[in-house]
Amino acid sequence: MTLDNEEFAEAYKRLNEAEAAATHLEKLLDAIESRMDDLEKSGQSQTTDTAQRETVHADVGDGQQPNADQPETNNGGI
């Protein structure tokens, strides 16, 4: 099988178009990967912030401290 100049030119043109498309797709994939990394970092940061707030909230409780001056009352189920 031999290619004449016109067929060779067409094959070369299609090859260049395919390479351009592949390059474009690689750039899109890189952008998607970068965005996913940003979202992952953002999610981890929010998870850490939420966990820290929950820890602080649990430490504070309802804001009431037991009063050592008053004895505990136990109604014995009454």
VOSE-26522 format. One record per atom (N, C-alpha, C, CB): residue in three letters; x, y, z. Coordinates in pm, whole numbers, padded with zeros to 5 digits, always signed. Glycine has a CB too. Layout:
// residues N
ALAXYZ/...
//
This chain:
// residues 78
MET+00084-00117+00000/MET+00000+00000+00000/MET+00089+00124+00000/MET-00096+00000+00121/THR+00065+00206-00094/THR+00141+00331-00101/THR+00044+00448-00092/THR+00224+00339-00232/LEU+00092+00552-00029/LEU+00011+00672-00015/LEU+00059+00776-00116/LEU+00019+00728+00130/ASP-00034+00836-00186/ASP+00007+00946-00272/ASP+00016+01071-00185/ASP-00092+00967-00392/ASN+00061+01178-00240/ASN+00084+01301-00162/ASN-00043+01353-00097/ASN+00144+01409-00252/GLU-00155+01343-00166/GLU-00281+01392-00111/GLU-00326+01308+00009/GLU-00390+01390-00219/GLU-00315+01178+00000/GLU-00351+01090+00111/GLU-00257+01110+00230/GLU-00348+00943+00067/PHE-00130+01129+00199/PHE-00031+01154+00305/PHE-00063+01285+00376/PHE+00112+01156+00247/ALA-00096+01388+00298/ALA-00128+01518+00356/ALA-00254+01507+00445/ALA-00150+01624+00244/GLU-00353+01434+00398/GLU-00475+01416+00477/GLU-00448+01340+00606/GLU-00581+01343+00393/ALA-00368+01236+00599/ALA-00333+01159+00718/ALA-00256+01246+00817/ALA-00249+01035+00679/TYR-00163+01326+00766/TYR-00084+01415+00851/TYR-00175+01519+00918/TYR+00027+01484+00768/LYS-00270+01574+00840/LYS-00363+01672+00894/LYS-00448+01610+01006/LYS-00454+01726+00782/ARG-00498+01491+00983/ARG-00581+01424+01085/ARG-00500+01390+01209/ARG-00643+01296+01027/LEU-00373+01353+01189/LEU-00285+01325+01302/LEU-00266+01450+01386/LEU-00150+01272+01254/ASN-00242+01564+01320/ASN-00225+01691+01394/ASN-00353+01729+01468/ASN-00185+01804+01297/GLU-00468+01709+01407/GLU-00595+01738+01473/GLU-00615+01649+01596/GLU-00713+01720+01376/ALA-00579+01523+01581/ALA-00591+01430+01693/ALA-00497+01467+01806/ALA-00563+01287+01647/GLU-00375+01509+01773/GLU-00280+01552+01877/GLU-00330+01678+01947/GLU-00141+01578+01815/ALA-00389+01770+01870/ALA-00444+01892+01931/ALA-00560+01857+02025/ALA-00491+01992+01821/ALA-00645+01765+01981/ALA-00757+01723+02066/ALA-00706+01655+02193/ALA-00850+01627+01988/ALA-00604+01571+02180/ALA-00547+01503+02296/ALA-00486+01603+02394/ALA-00441+01400+02252/THR-00417+01702+02341/THR-00358+01805+02426/THR-00467+01881+02500/THR-00272+01903+02341/HIS-00574+01915+02429/HIS-00686+01986+02492/HIS-00748+01901+02603/HIS-00793+02023+02387/LEU-00768+01773+02575/LEU-00824+01684+02676/LEU-00733+01671+02798/LEU-00851+01546+02617/GLU-00603+01665+02776/GLU-00509+01658+02888/GLU-00519+01782+02975/GLU-00365+01642+02836/LYS-00534+01899+02912/LYS-00547+02024+02989/LYS-00677+02022+03069/LYS-00544+02147+02895/LEU-00784+01975+03007/LEU-00911+01965+03080/LEU-00900+01870+03198/LEU-01023+01920+02985/LEU-00837+01756+03176/LEU-00821+01660+03286/LEU-00734+01716+03398/LEU-00760+01529+03234/ASP-00629+01790+03361/ASP-00545+01854+03463/ASP-00626+01955+03544/ASP-00424+01924+03397/ALA-00712+02032+03475/ALA-00795+02130+03545/ALA-00894+02060+03637/ALA-00871+02218+03444/ILE-00952+01950+03591/ILE-01046+01874+03675/ILE-00974+01818+03797/ILE-01111+01760+03594/GLU-00856+01763+03776/GLU-00779+01706+03886/GLU-00743+01814+03988/GLU-00652+01638+03833/SER-00704+01930+03939/SER-00670+02040+04028/SER-00792+02084+04109/SER-00614+02158+03948/ARG-00906+02092+04043/ARG-01029+02132+04112/ARG-01069+02027+04217/ARG-01144+02152+04010/MET-01053+01901+04183/MET-01084+01794+04280/MET-00992+01803+04401/MET-01071+01655+04213/ASP-00864+01832+04379/ASP-00772+01848+04490/ASP-00814+01964+04579/ASP-00629+01869+04440/ASP-00854+02076+04515/ASP-00900+02192+04592/ASP-01023+02158+04675/ASP-00930+02309+04499/LEU-01117+02086+04614/LEU-01238+02048+04686/LEU-01207+01952+04801/LEU-01338+01984+04591/GLU-01114+01860+04777/GLU-01076+01767+04882/GLU-01014+01841+05000/GLU-00979+01661+04828/LYS-00924+01935+04970/LYS-00862+02013+05077/LYS-00966+02096+05151/LYS-00752+02104+05020/SER-01059+02153+05076/SER-01165+02233+05136/SER-01252+02145+05226/SER-01251+02300+05027/GLY-01285+02027+05179/GLY-01366+01934+05257/GLY-01295+01890+05383/GLY-01403+01813+05174/GLN-01165+01863+05372/GLN-01088+01823+05489/GLN-01082+01937+05589/GLN-00946+01780+05449/SER-01067+02059+05539/SER-01061+02175+05627/SER-01194+02193+05699/SER-01025+02302+05547/GLN-01305+02179+05626/GLN-01436+02193+05688/GLN-01462+02082+05788/GLN-01545+02194+05581/THR-01418+01960+05756/THR-01435+01848+05848/THR-01357+01873+05975/THR-01390+01716+05782/THR-01235+01923+05962/THR-01152+01955+06078/THR-01215+02065+06160/THR-01010+01996+06035/ASP-01265+02170+06093/ASP-01330+02280+06164/ASP-01453+02231+06239/ASP-01369+02391+06068/THR-01532+02147+06174/THR-01653+02094+06237/THR-01618+02008+06357/THR-01735+02012+06135/ALA-01517+01924+06342/ALA-01475+01838+06453/ALA-01425+01923+06569/ALA-01366+01741+06408/GLN-01352+02029+06540/GLN-01303+02116+06647/GLN-01419+02186+06717/GLN-01204+02218+06591/ARG-01517+02232+06639/ARG-01633+02299+06700/ARG-01712+02200+06785/ARG-01723+02360+06591/GLU-01727+02077+06738/GLU-01800+01977+06815/GLU-01728+01946+06945/GLU-01820+01850+06733/THR-01596+01940+06940/THR-01517+01914+07061/THR-01534+02027+07159/THR-01369+01894+07026/VAL-01524+02150+07112/VAL-01541+02266+07200/VAL-01682+02267+07254/VAL-01510+02398+07125/HIS-01780+02240+07170/HIS-01919+02240+07213/HIS-01943+02131+07318/HIS-02013+02219+07093/ALA-01884+02015+07301/ALA-01899+01906+07398/ALA-01832+01942+07530/ALA-01839+01776+07341/ASP-01717+02011+07523/ASP-01648+02052+07644/ASP-01730+02155+07722/ASP-01511+02109+07611/VAL-01797+02243+07652/VAL-01875+02348+07715/VAL-02007+02291+07765/VAL-01900+02464+07618/GLY-02060+02194+07693/GLY-02188+02133+07730/GLY-02300+02234+07717/GLY-02182+02079+07873/ASP-02390+02233+07815/ASP-02502+02327+07809/ASP-02470+02456+07882/ASP-02627+02264+07867/GLY-02348+02471+07926/GLY-02306+02594+07992/GLY-02331+02593+08141/GLY-02377+02710+07932/GLN-02391+02487+08194/GLN-02420+02481+08337/GLN-02317+02392+08406/GLN-02563+02428+08361/GLN-02263+02443+08510/GLN-02168+02367+08589/GLN-02239+02317+08715/GLN-02042+02454+08626/PRO-02208+02197+08758/PRO-02271+02148+08882/PRO-02230+02237+08999/PRO-02232+02001+08910/ASN-02324+02261+09088/ASN-02299+02346+09204/ASN-02257+02257+09321/ASN-02425+02432+09240/ALA-02134+02272+09365/ALA-02081+02188+09473/ALA-02145+02223+09607/ALA-01929+02204+09482/ASP-02206+02342+09619/ASP-02267+02381+09746/ASP-02402+02316+09769/ASP-02282+02531+09750/GLN-02467+02271+09662/GLN-02599+02210+09677/GLN-02587+02059+09664/GLN-02699+02267+09572/PRO-02649+01987+09756/PRO-02642+01841+09746/PRO-02726+01793+09627/PRO-02692+01775+09878/GLU-02683+01681+09573/GLU-02759+01620+09464/GLU-02887+01563+09520/GLU-02676+01509+09392/THR-02994+01576+09445/THR-03120+01520+09491/THR-03148+01395+09412/THR-03237+01621+09476/ASN-03188+01291+09484/ASN-03225+01166+09421/ASN-03362+01131+09473/ASN-03122+01052+09449/ASN-03462+01138+09386/ASN-03599+01112+09428/ASN-03629+00965+09440/ASN-03695+01175+09333/GLY-03536+00882+09406/GLY-03557+00738+09417/GLY-03668+00689+09327/GLY-03587+00702+09559/GLY-03685+00752+09214/GLY-03786+00710+09119/GLY-03923+00766+09148/GLY-03794+00563+09117/ILE-03934+00859+09242/ILE-04065+00916+09276/ILE-04100+01024+09178/ILE-04066+00973+09417/
//
